[in-house]
Amino acid sequence: MTARQSPSQQLGDLFATVQQAQLFGDSKTFADAVPRRPVEDILLDWRKAGILAGKPLQQFVETNFILPQARRDASPRNLSLAEHIDSLWDMLTRRADDRAPQGSEIGLPCPYVVPGGRFRELYYWDSYFTMLGLALSGRQPLVEAMIGNFGNLIDRFGFIPNGTRSYYLSRSQPPFFYLMAGLSRDMSENARKQRLAWMQREYGFWMSGAEALAPGSEHRRVVRLADGTLLNRYWDDVAAPRDESWREDVALAERAEQPAESLWRNLRAAAESGWDFSSRWMGGGGDLASIRTTRFLPVDLNCLLHGLERQIAGYAAGLGLGDIDTLYSERARRRAEAIERVMWNEAMGCHSDFDLDAGKVARALTAAAAFPLYTRVATTDRAMQISAALEGLLKPGGLATTLQTSGQQWDAPNGWAPLQWVAVAGLRQYGNKTLGDEIARRWLATVERQFDRHGQLFEKYDLERGDVGGGGEYVTETGFGWTNGVVLALADAVC
């Protein structure tokens, strides 16, 4: 892995001082700032100036850093929803930039699409759902470019980071790259070999340490249960406040019962999960201070890794690489068996996360239960039960994320575009077109109503009131990459 320091590592006490001073409404603002001159010189002048606070500190920061500016792109009014989305692609597309700036952003060799709002960089799992829409919008060259960008990140860092910022280099996100690879139209042998190599290297990141892991042991993202079963969890290689939420993480540690480093790693692991944050990862009551993400074996992560194993096997078979095909087919078979055995909750009639501390499957129903359908892990008999369980999450506006209202954004009453797509696509693969289409219709109607009202698309929606979603660490953002993509994909699917 190429070593690159995050802003908190580079700036040390200056970074902490600025974040604690609350100079900006969003902690991510300073994390994304670009030094105007060498960091060593800035730190030297800061130390010479002595303790700064208030306006003098603000002036020092503005003099020495280029602060990110909010983009005010606006699509023309009086467009249909589809026309609005098409106009957004250009606004959300960023040019190739492979320079190495002093700031936290990681340059990329090809153009790419950002989510929007405070999310000014390329994100991992967001991008797959964005790419679904790009393909339907006739922008296949941009899809290919984004696949190339993610491959470039694997080449440089050995994995795909959460996003293209140095402060994301200690974690990844749900492994959707193999599905992105499936969107490519380049079927040349060299291209297929390259994508296979990228998928194998990403797989190695998730499975690092697995071979030497004894029963009953854990290492980073791999866990071997006492009976020898090997499964995965979310993790982060750093146990410190997140640069982009520094002030919030420090404040939370002051009231949490768990040690600060444990809390911060669990917060970061939840960010790797993409569900940041949800009662899914917490103790009773949904208090964020009780978060313990690393103590769960998540059903969605393990289903995606099963899909990756199958995809590697399929690519290898197509290239005549029989040994690789056999190896990964067997790994996929073992993982599917483990998911069925360890993560099935008979009482709920669906799969759920396995709680390592309790030694049993969690009892909370979440939209992650759709992933065994999406990645074809579920048996036909169990697929019928899963479909019935998912109906329990069906709300007027679409499929709810969970049934618990905690104030966190990945809980009720919010619904999210990627989870709508996973559920609809999964249900259709097992023949339940009726429920899948109902979820799609309700979700599309929610998005359309809010578009008619606000002229915008949002990252999340309140499915109870049919309104814009809320909760979490920041205001609901507009744009919005994955919502745009899923709207087009679902509209295409139910036509």
Buried (B, 14 or more C-beta within 10 A) or exposed (E): EEEBEBBBBBBEEBBBBBBBBEBBEBBBBBBBBBBEEEBEEBBEEBEEEEEBEEEEBBEBBEEBBBEBEEEEEEBEEEBEBBEBBBBBBEBBBBEBBEEEEBBBBBEBEBBBBBBBBBBBBBBBBBBBBBBBBBBBBEBBEBBBBBBBBBBBBBEEBBBBBBBBBBBBBBBBBBBBBBBBBBBBEEEEEEBBBBBBBBBBBBBEBBBBEBEEBEEEEBBBBBBBBEEEBBBBBBBBEBBBBBBBBBBBBBEBBEEBEBEBEBBBBBBBBBBBBBBBBBBBBBEEEBBBBBBBBBBBBBBBBBBBBBBBBBBBBBBBBEBEBEEBBEBBBEBBBBBBEBBBEBBBBEEBBBBBBBBBEEEEBBEBBBBBBBBBBBBBBBBEEBBBBBBBBBEEBBBEBBBBBBBBBBEBBBBBBBBBBBBBBBBBBBBBBBEBBEBBBBBBBBBBBBBBBBBEEEBBBBBBBBBBEBBBBBBBBBEBBBBBBBBBBBBBBBBEBBE
